[in-house]
Amino acid sequence: MTYSDTELYKNLRVDCEKCFGLCCVALYFSKSEGFPTDKVAGKPCTNLQSNFRCSIHTNLRNQGLKGCTAYDCFGAGQKVAQITYNGCDWSKEKESSNQMFDVFLVMRQLHEMLWYLNQAISLKENISIHDKIRFMIEETDKLTYLNPDSLIELDIPSHQDKVNALLFETSEIVRNKVCFVKSKTKNIPRGLDCIGSDLRKIDLKGANLRGAFLIATNLRGVDLSKADLIGADLRDADLRGANLSECIFITQSQINTAKGDSNTKLPKSLNRPPYWLE
Ligand code: SF4
């Protein structure tokens, strides 16, 4: 099963209304990472209300809580709340609450894989491997419907390795096509690590930016078409006027941590953060 753009938005995007504030309880987080306090996993954030809504939701950005605004569960929260646990929340099911938090962490990884796989199958360049990707989407999707005990027992690293191999193959195919057309792009930097650098003069179309540290870089007006941004750290990167509409393997979380404006071009699957327009 693959998701249409509309279904992708619905199933792999955050829907806090259908969740029990799982990310605000299940995760360990620290103040230094942009969360309100230092907190152990399994303890509710002090700002989480009994209705599972955040009491300072509209002020997260103003209060500098970038960890909260950037976090993306890829729709795992509502899947765990409404499907795995059939609407029974952790405050009512105290005995199983720790299990629910562990399940949420597993589900988030599965949904993240689905996000990337669905991006991969939406591309035309890698049509030769679409059958393999489709099969992996179906296998991964099936896992998300397992019961809690089975979810916790999953060998996630081994499944992740299989998914990563397909994502890597996709990246090579897509980027090589750009490099073939543009022979001058031989010098595209790999594994770029350039915190705070001005990258406006570098041709980054089709670049390998997997896991690159692009923190506070100047990417203003840069064309990132077919660049692979999986795992790239875009915190405070200046994306004003940049073209990310055809980059590959980018997430809402990465976008939420960067700076952009109304001229930044985004893929259809991502939302423009409201604070980019202030
Ligand atoms: S501040 Fe709000 S969004 Fe952030 S962890 Fe706490 S309850 Fe969740």
Residues whose N, C-alpha, C, O or C-beta is under 5 A from the ligand:
A	BS01	SF4	C24 P36 C45 N47 L48 C54 C68
